[in-house]
Amino acid sequence: MTLREVFIYTLANPITKEIFYVGITKSPHKRFLAHKYRLGFTPIMEELETVKVCVTNTKLDAEYFWIRQLSAWGFKLENKNGL
């Protein structure tokens, strides 16, 4: 079983500081640039945790945990992953 390190992160509005997205990536800098380009503004990206996952793992429990947790805390997330 091969493990890889991935990062769970949030994106927040730079003006309101409101978190609006939870994501997972193995390359935080590249992912940040992709979000910046797609959104048309520079969000605040903050790492929540680093986890090691099996390279064949498609169900990312740590990401789902943080999406559920932040939603429970009242954040209005824009994630489109069916949670």
Residue pairs with C-beta under 8 A, 6 or more apart in sequence:
1 54
2 54
2 55
3 52
3 53
3 54
3 55
4 26
4 52
4 53
4 55
5 26
5 50
5 51
5 52
6 24
6 25
6 26
6 50
6 51
6 52
6 53
6 60
6 62
7 24
7 25
7 26
7 28
7 47
7 49
7 50
8 22
8 23
8 24
8 47
8 48
8 49
8 50
8 51
8 62
8 63
8 66
9 22
9 23
9 24
9 25
9 28
9 31
9 45
9 46
9 47
9 48
10 19
10 21
10 22
10 23
10 45
10 46
10 48
10 66
10 70
11 19
11 20
11 21
11 23
11 35
11 43
11 44
11 45
12 18
12 19
12 20
12 43
12 44
12 46
13 20
13 43
13 44
14 41
14 42
14 43
14 44
17 44
18 75
18 76
19 70
19 75
19 77
20 43
20 75
20 76
20 77
20 78
21 35
21 43
21 77
21 78
21 79
22 48
22 63
22 66
22 67
22 70
22 77
22 79
23 31
23 35
23 63
23 79
24 60
24 62
24 63
25 31
28 45
28 47
31 45
32 43
32 45
35 43
35 45
36 42
36 43
48 66
49 62
49 66
51 62
53 60
53 62
64 81
64 83
67 77
67 79
67 81
67 83
68 83
70 77
71 77
71 83
